[in-house]
């Protein structure tokens, strides 16, 4: 593949940015990859793993001369980082992010960026429950989706260039407006994580089930909950605090569905339960047919999910 951006700056060097760095290096998508992270330990690991060509101590240093700047920090920190790097961005640079909430990012980042810098938020719908630089792998984005959420008036040439970049990393791309993005992600990502955290918390609180039993018998459905409940707590705290409206809307719908199932169980309505489970089973099969999972997922048993 050919170079798409001469210099790419990765601000934050966790799972997503680390995977981006490895994929860019593998396919020669950038002439130089510069990275930074708040933690000196993370920066040292990034050097050791070869995630970047060069690692700097500050975000301001990392973005000097960069053609593409990727904000890969928790959503709650993006505004602060944008303010820090703004004076050091070159004219014509593209700033993007990889957060799973977009309204808060647009409002938190956009006002800090100087005229002549393009802001095109993106959201790769890829990840595992693992975090940190060691978690990255070049194949993370293969056959996954990356949502492109350009603000009104964004430069079409730069949007298309960023789409080519994500496609070169292995992802399918689709453009989406900000409100719809945040609602879709509440359904397919945010609420499932909230339910997982809740279910694990319920098991912990249920004194009739000992800790040993929870661990011993977790080869059943509980194991699947614990996998995503192991995700980065800082990231998910920020997601729920910055996507309140969509999360609460979908959580309300979920509660209604749950009450309907409770009523069916209480009244012995087997037909309703069977029809409901048949419908939801078909959705699961659709996910497999779309290539977004396999018939035998590893449920986090491997060190990395591909």
C-alpha positions as a Markdown table, in Angstrom:
| # | Residue | x | y | z |
|---|---|---|---|---|
| 1 | Unk | 0.0 | 0.0 | 0.0 |
| 2 | Unk | 1.1 | 3.6 | -0.5 |
| 3 | Unk | 1.6 | 6.4 | 2.0 |
| 4 | Unk | -1.6 | 8.3 | 2.9 |
| 5 | Unk | -0.2 | 10.7 | 5.6 |
| 6 | Unk | 3.5 | 11.7 | 5.8 |
| 7 | Unk | 3.5 | 12.1 | 9.6 |
| 8 | Unk | 0.9 | 10.7 | 12.0 |
| 9 | Unk | 0.8 | 11.6 | 15.7 |
| 10 | Unk | -0.9 | 9.2 | 18.1 |
| 11 | Unk | -1.9 | 10.9 | 21.3 |
| 12 | Unk | -2.4 | 8.0 | 23.8 |
| 13 | Unk | -0.9 | 4.6 | 23.2 |
| 14 | Unk | -3.4 | 2.1 | 24.3 |
| 15 | Unk | -5.2 | -0.7 | 22.4 |
| 16 | Unk | -6.6 | 1.4 | 19.6 |
| 17 | Unk | -3.6 | 3.6 | 18.9 |
| 18 | Unk | -1.1 | 0.8 | 19.4 |
| 19 | Unk | -3.0 | -1.3 | 16.8 |
| 20 | Unk | -3.1 | 1.7 | 14.4 |
| 21 | Unk | 0.6 | 2.1 | 14.8 |
| 22 | Unk | 1.4 | -1.6 | 14.1 |
| 23 | Unk | -1.0 | -1.6 | 11.1 |
| 24 | Unk | 0.5 | 1.6 | 9.6 |
| 25 | Unk | 4.0 | 0.2 | 10.0 |
| 26 | Unk | 3.1 | -3.1 | 8.5 |
| 27 | Unk | 1.5 | -1.5 | 5.4 |
| 28 | Unk | 3.6 | 1.6 | 5.0 |
| 29 | Unk | 0.7 | 4.0 | 5.4 |
| 30 | Unk | 2.8 | 6.8 | 7.0 |
| 31 | Unk | 6.4 | 7.9 | 6.5 |
| 32 | Unk | 6.7 | 8.6 | 10.2 |
| 33 | Unk | 4.6 | 7.7 | 13.3 |
| 34 | Unk | 5.1 | 9.8 | 16.4 |
| 35 | Unk | 3.4 | 8.8 | 19.7 |
| 36 | Unk | 3.0 | 10.0 | 23.2 |
| 37 | Unk | 1.3 | 9.1 | 26.4 |
| 38 | Unk | 1.0 | 10.6 | 29.9 |
| 39 | Unk | 2.7 | 7.6 | 31.5 |
| 40 | Unk | 6.4 | 7.3 | 31.2 |
| 41 | Unk | 6.0 | 3.5 | 31.5 |
| 42 | Unk | 3.5 | 3.4 | 28.6 |
| 43 | Unk | 6.0 | 5.5 | 26.5 |
| 44 | Unk | 8.8 | 3.0 | 27.3 |
| 45 | Unk | 6.6 | 0.0 | 26.4 |
| 46 | Unk | 5.6 | 1.7 | 23.1 |
| 47 | Unk | 9.3 | 2.1 | 22.2 |
| 48 | Unk | 10.0 | -1.5 | 23.2 |
| 49 | Unk | 7.1 | -2.8 | 21.1 |
| 50 | Unk | 7.9 | -0.6 | 18.1 |
| 51 | Unk | 4.4 | 0.9 | 18.0 |
| 52 | Unk | 5.9 | 4.2 | 16.7 |
| 53 | Unk | 9.0 | 5.5 | 15.0 |
| 54 | Unk | 9.5 | 8.1 | 17.7 |
| 55 | Unk | 7.9 | 8.7 | 21.1 |
| 56 | Unk | 7.8 | 12.1 | 22.8 |
| 57 | Unk | 7.2 | 13.2 | 26.4 |
| 58 | Unk | 4.4 | 15.6 | 25.5 |
| 59 | Unk | 1.4 | 15.8 | 23.1 |
| 60 | Unk | 2.6 | 19.3 | 22.0 |
| 61 | Unk | 5.9 | 17.8 | 20.8 |
| 62 | Unk | 4.2 | 14.8 | 19.1 |
| 63 | Unk | 1.9 | 17.0 | 16.9 |
| 64 | Unk | 4.7 | 19.2 | 15.6 |
| 65 | Unk | 4.5 | 18.9 | 11.8 |
| 66 | Unk | 2.0 | 16.1 | 11.9 |
| 67 | Unk | -0.4 | 15.7 | 8.9 |
| 68 | Unk | -2.8 | 13.5 | 11.0 |
| 69 | Unk | -3.3 | 13.8 | 14.7 |
| 70 | Unk | -5.2 | 10.9 | 16.4 |
| 71 | Unk | -6.7 | 11.6 | 19.8 |
| 72 | Unk | -6.8 | 8.2 | 21.5 |
| 73 | Unk | -7.4 | 9.3 | 25.1 |
| 74 | Unk | -10.5 | 8.9 | 27.3 |
| 75 | Unk | -13.4 | 11.1 | 26.0 |
| 76 | Unk | -13.3 | 13.2 | 29.2 |
| 77 | Unk | -9.7 | 14.2 | 28.5 |
| 78 | Unk | -10.0 | 15.1 | 24.9 |
| 79 | Unk | -10.9 | 18.8 | 25.4 |
| 80 | Unk | -7.9 | 19.3 | 27.7 |
| 81 | Unk | -5.6 | 17.6 | 25.1 |
| 82 | Unk | -7.0 | 19.6 | 22.3 |
| 83 | Unk | -6.3 | 22.8 | 24.2 |
| 84 | Unk | -2.7 | 21.7 | 24.8 |
| 85 | Unk | -1.9 | 20.8 | 21.2 |
| 86 | Unk | -3.8 | 23.6 | 19.4 |
| 87 | Unk | -0.9 | 26.1 | 19.3 |
| 88 | Unk | 1.4 | 23.4 | 17.8 |
| 89 | Unk | -0.8 | 22.1 | 15.0 |
| 90 | Unk | 0.3 | 22.9 | 11.5 |
| 91 | Unk | -2.1 | 24.5 | 9.1 |
| 92 | Unk | -3.9 | 21.9 | 7.0 |
| 93 | Unk | -3.5 | 19.2 | 9.6 |
| 94 | Unk | -6.3 | 16.7 | 10.2 |
| 95 | Unk | -7.3 | 16.0 | 13.8 |
| 96 | Unk | -9.4 | 12.9 | 14.5 |
| 97 | Unk | -10.4 | 10.9 | 17.5 |
| 98 | Unk | -11.3 | 7.3 | 18.2 |
| 99 | Unk | -13.8 | 7.8 | 21.0 |
| 100 | Unk | -17.2 | 6.0 | 21.2 |
| 101 | Unk | -19.1 | 9.2 | 22.0 |
| 102 | Unk | -19.3 | 12.0 | 19.4 |
| 103 | Unk | -21.4 | 14.9 | 20.6 |
| 104 | Unk | -19.2 | 15.5 | 23.7 |
| 105 | Unk | -16.1 | 15.2 | 21.5 |
| 106 | Unk | -17.3 | 17.7 | 19.0 |
| 107 | Unk | -18.2 | 20.2 | 21.7 |
| 108 | Unk | -15.0 | 19.5 | 23.7 |
| 109 | Unk | -12.4 | 19.5 | 21.0 |
| 110 | Unk | -13.8 | 21.6 | 18.1 |
| 111 | Unk | -13.7 | 25.1 | 19.8 |
| 112 | Unk | -10.0 | 24.7 | 20.6 |
| 113 | Unk | -8.8 | 24.0 | 17.1 |
| 114 | Unk | -7.4 | 26.9 | 15.1 |
| 115 | Unk | -8.6 | 28.0 | 11.7 |
| 116 | Unk | -7.1 | 26.0 | 8.9 |
| 117 | Unk | -7.0 | 22.7 | 10.9 |
| 118 | Unk | -9.6 | 20.0 | 9.8 |
| 119 | Unk | -11.5 | 18.1 | 12.5 |
| 120 | Unk | -13.1 | 14.8 | 11.4 |
| 121 | Unk | -14.1 | 12.6 | 14.3 |
| 122 | Unk | -14.1 | 8.8 | 13.8 |
| 123 | Unk | -15.0 | 5.8 | 15.8 |
| 124 | Unk | -13.5 | 2.3 | 15.0 |
| 125 | Unk | -16.0 | -0.3 | 16.2 |
| 126 | Unk | -13.3 | -2.6 | 17.2 |
| 127 | Unk | -11.6 | -3.6 | 20.5 |
| 128 | Unk | -11.2 | -6.2 | 23.1 |
| 129 | Unk | -11.5 | -6.1 | 26.9 |
| 130 | Unk | -7.8 | -5.6 | 27.1 |
| 131 | Unk | -6.2 | -2.2 | 27.4 |
| 132 | Unk | -2.7 | -0.6 | 27.3 |
| 133 | Unk | 0.1 | -0.7 | 24.7 |
| 134 | Unk | 0.6 | -4.5 | 25.1 |
| 135 | Unk | -2.9 | -5.1 | 23.9 |
| 136 | Unk | -2.5 | -3.8 | 20.4 |
| 137 | Unk | -2.3 | -5.9 | 17.3 |
| 138 | Unk | -2.2 | -4.9 | 13.6 |
| 139 | Unk | -5.3 | -7.0 | 12.6 |
| 140 | Unk | -7.7 | -5.4 | 15.1 |
| 141 | Unk | -9.6 | -3.4 | 12.5 |
| 142 | Unk | -9.8 | -6.1 | 9.9 |
| 143 | Unk | -13.4 | -6.5 | 8.6 |
| 144 | Unk | -14.7 | -4.2 | 11.4 |
| 145 | Unk | -16.5 | -0.9 | 10.9 |
| 146 | Unk | -15.2 | 2.6 | 11.4 |
| 147 | Unk | -17.9 | 5.3 | 11.7 |
| 148 | Unk | -16.9 | 8.7 | 10.2 |
| 149 | Unk | -18.8 | 11.6 | 11.9 |
| 150 | Unk | -17.8 | 14.8 | 10.1 |
| 151 | Unk | -19.1 | 18.1 | 11.5 |
| 152 | Unk | -21.1 | 20.4 | 9.3 |
| 153 | Unk | -18.8 | 22.2 | 6.8 |
| 154 | Unk | -15.9 | 19.7 | 7.1 |
| 155 | Unk | -13.6 | 19.5 | 4.0 |
| 156 | Unk | -14.8 | 16.7 | 1.7 |
| 157 | Unk | -11.3 | 16.0 | 0.4 |
| 158 | Unk | -10.0 | 15.4 | 3.9 |
| 159 | Unk | -13.0 | 13.3 | 4.9 |
| 160 | Unk | -12.4 | 11.0 | 1.9 |
| 161 | Unk | -8.7 | 10.8 | 2.7 |
| 162 | Unk | -9.4 | 9.7 | 6.2 |
| 163 | Unk | -11.9 | 7.1 | 4.9 |
| 164 | Unk | -9.1 | 5.7 | 2.7 |
| 165 | Unk | -6.8 | 5.6 | 5.7 |
| 166 | Unk | -9.3 | 3.6 | 7.8 |
| 167 | Unk | -10.0 | 1.3 | 4.8 |
| 168 | Unk | -6.3 | 0.7 | 4.4 |
| 169 | Unk | -6.2 | -0.3 | 8.1 |
| 170 | Unk | -8.7 | -3.0 | 7.2 |
| 171 | Unk | -12.0 | -1.4 | 8.2 |
| 172 | Unk | -15.2 | -0.8 | 6.4 |
| 173 | Unk | -16.3 | 2.8 | 6.7 |
| 174 | Unk | -19.7 | 4.5 | 7.0 |
| 175 | Unk | -20.6 | 8.2 | 7.5 |
| 176 | Unk | -23.1 | 9.0 | 10.2 |
| 177 | Unk | -24.4 | 12.2 | 11.9 |
| 178 | Unk | -23.5 | 12.8 | 15.5 |
| 179 | Unk | -26.9 | 12.2 | 17.2 |
| 180 | Unk | -27.5 | 9.0 | 15.3 |
| 181 | Unk | -24.0 | 7.8 | 16.1 |
| 182 | Unk | -24.4 | 8.3 | 19.8 |
| 183 | Unk | -27.8 | 6.5 | 19.8 |
| 184 | Unk | -26.5 | 3.6 | 17.7 |
| 185 | Unk | -23.5 | 3.1 | 20.0 |
| 186 | Unk | -25.7 | 3.3 | 23.1 |
| 187 | Unk | -27.5 | 0.2 | 21.7 |
| 188 | Unk | -24.7 | -1.9 | 20.4 |
| 189 | Unk | -21.9 | -1.0 | 22.8 |
| 190 | Unk | -22.7 | 1.2 | 25.8 |
| 191 | Unk | -25.8 | -0.5 | 27.3 |
| 192 | Unk | -24.3 | -4.0 | 26.8 |
| 193 | Unk | -21.3 | -2.9 | 28.8 |
| 194 | Unk | -23.5 | -1.4 | 31.5 |
| 195 | Unk | -25.5 | -4.6 | 31.7 |
| 196 | Unk | -22.3 | -6.6 | 32.0 |
| 197 | Unk | -21.0 | -4.5 | 34.8 |
| 198 | Unk | -24.4 | -4.7 | 36.5 |
| 199 | Unk | -24.6 | -8.5 | 36.2 |
| 200 | Unk | -21.1 | -9.0 | 37.6 |
| 201 | Unk | -22.0 | -6.6 | 40.5 |
| 202 | Unk | -25.2 | -8.6 | 41.2 |
| 203 | Unk | -23.3 | -11.9 | 41.4 |
| 204 | Unk | -20.8 | -10.2 | 43.8 |
| 205 | Unk | -23.7 | -9.0 | 46.0 |
| 206 | Unk | -25.6 | -12.3 | 46.0 |
| 207 | Unk | -24.4 | -13.8 | 49.2 |
| 208 | Unk | -26.0 | -17.2 | 48.4 |
| 209 | Unk | -23.4 | -17.6 | 45.6 |
| 210 | Unk | -19.9 | -17.9 | 47.0 |
| 211 | Unk | -16.9 | -16.4 | 45.3 |
| 212 | Unk | -15.6 | -19.8 | 44.5 |
| 213 | Unk | -18.8 | -20.8 | 42.8 |
| 214 | Unk | -18.8 | -17.7 | 40.6 |
| 215 | Unk | -15.3 | -18.5 | 39.4 |
| 216 | Unk | -15.8 | -22.3 | 39.3 |
| 217 | Unk | -19.0 | -22.3 | 37.2 |
| 218 | Unk | -18.2 | -19.3 | 35.0 |
| 219 | Unk | -18.0 | -21.5 | 31.9 |
| 220 | Unk | -21.7 | -20.6 | 31.4 |
| 221 | Unk | -23.2 | -17.2 | 30.4 |
| 222 | Unk | -21.6 | -15.4 | 33.3 |
| 223 | Unk | -18.2 | -15.8 | 31.7 |
| 224 | Unk | -19.4 | -13.7 | 28.7 |
| 225 | Unk | -20.5 | -10.9 | 31.0 |
| 226 | Unk | -17.2 | -10.9 | 32.9 |
| 227 | Unk | -15.2 | -10.5 | 29.6 |
| 228 | Unk | -16.6 | -7.1 | 28.7 |
| 229 | Unk | -17.0 | -6.1 | 32.3 |
| 230 | Unk | -13.1 | -6.3 | 32.4 |
| 231 | Unk | -12.9 | -3.3 | 30.1 |
| 232 | Unk | -11.1 | -0.1 | 31.0 |
| 233 | Unk | -13.0 | 1.7 | 33.8 |
| 234 | Unk | -11.8 | 5.2 | 33.0 |
| 235 | Unk | -12.9 | 4.9 | 29.4 |
| 236 | Unk | -16.4 | 3.6 | 30.4 |
| 237 | Unk | -16.9 | 6.1 | 33.2 |
| 238 | Unk | -16.4 | 8.9 | 30.6 |
| 239 | Unk | -18.6 | 7.2 | 28.0 |
| 240 | Unk | -21.6 | 7.1 | 30.4 |
| 241 | Unk | -21.0 | 10.6 | 31.7 |
| 242 | Unk | -20.8 | 12.1 | 28.2 |
| 243 | Unk | -23.5 | 10.1 | 26.4 |
| 244 | Unk | -26.2 | 10.5 | 29.1 |
| 245 | Unk | -29.2 | 11.3 | 26.8 |
| 246 | Unk | -28.8 | 8.3 | 24.4 |
| 247 | Unk | -27.8 | 5.9 | 27.2 |
| 248 | Unk | -30.8 | 6.8 | 29.4 |
| 249 | Unk | -33.2 | 6.5 | 26.4 |
| 250 | Unk | -32.0 | 3.0 | 25.5 |
| 251 | Unk | -31.8 | 2.0 | 29.2 |
| 252 | Unk | -35.4 | 3.0 | 29.5 |
| 253 | Unk | -36.3 | 0.8 | 26.5 |
| 254 | Unk | -34.3 | -2.1 | 27.9 |
| 255 | Unk | -36.1 | -1.8 | 31.3 |
| 256 | Unk | -39.5 | -2.0 | 29.4 |
| 257 | Unk | -38.4 | -5.2 | 27.6 |
| 258 | Unk | -37.1 | -6.6 | 30.9 |
| 259 | Unk | -40.5 | -6.0 | 32.6 |
| 260 | Unk | -42.3 | -7.7 | 29.7 |
| 261 | Unk | -40.1 | -10.8 | 30.1 |
| 262 | Unk | -40.7 | -10.7 | 33.8 |
| 263 | Unk | -44.4 | -10.7 | 33.2 |
| 264 | Unk | -44.2 | -13.6 | 30.7 |
| 265 | Unk | -42.2 | -15.7 | 33.2 |
| 266 | Unk | -44.5 | -14.8 | 36.1 |
| 267 | Unk | -47.6 | -15.7 | 34.1 |
| 268 | Unk | -46.1 | -18.8 | 32.4 |
| 269 | Unk | -46.4 | -17.3 | 28.9 |
| 270 | Unk | -44.2 | -19.8 | 27.1 |
| 271 | Unk | -45.3 | -18.7 | 23.6 |
| 272 | Unk | -44.1 | -15.1 | 24.2 |
| 273 | Unk | -40.8 | -16.3 | 25.6 |
| 274 | Unk | -40.3 | -18.7 | 22.7 |
| 275 | Unk | -41.1 | -16.1 | 20.1 |
| 276 | Unk | -38.9 | -13.5 | 21.7 |
| 277 | Unk | -35.9 | -15.8 | 22.0 |
| 278 | Unk | -36.4 | -17.0 | 18.4 |
| 279 | Unk | -36.3 | -13.4 | 17.2 |
| 280 | Unk | -33.2 | -12.5 | 19.1 |
| 281 | Unk | -31.5 | -15.7 | 18.0 |
| 282 | Unk | -32.0 | -14.6 | 14.4 |
| 283 | Unk | -30.2 | -11.3 | 15.2 |
| 284 | Unk | -27.3 | -13.2 | 16.6 |
| 285 | Unk | -27.1 | -15.3 | 13.4 |
| 286 | Unk | -27.2 | -12.1 | 11.4 |
| 287 | Unk | -24.1 | -10.9 | 13.2 |
| 288 | Unk | -22.3 | -14.0 | 12.3 |
| 289 | Unk | -23.4 | -13.9 | 8.7 |
| 290 | Unk | -22.1 | -10.3 | 8.5 |
| 291 | Unk | -18.7 | -11.5 | 9.5 |
| 292 | Unk | -18.6 | -9.7 | 12.8 |
| 293 | Unk | -18.2 | -12.8 | 14.9 |
| 294 | Unk | -17.8 | -16.6 | 14.5 |
| 295 | Unk | -19.8 | -19.6 | 15.4 |
| 296 | Unk | -17.2 | -20.4 | 18.1 |
| 297 | Unk | -16.0 | -17.1 | 19.7 |
| 298 | Unk | -13.2 | -17.4 | 22.2 |
| 299 | Unk | -15.0 | -15.3 | 24.8 |
| 300 | Unk | -11.7 | -13.8 | 25.9 |
| 301 | Unk | -9.9 | -17.1 | 26.5 |
| 302 | Unk | -7.1 | -16.1 | 24.0 |
| 303 | Unk | -4.7 | -13.2 | 24.7 |
| 304 | Unk | -6.1 | -11.3 | 21.8 |
| 305 | Unk | -9.3 | -11.3 | 19.8 |
| 306 | Unk | -9.1 | -11.2 | 16.1 |
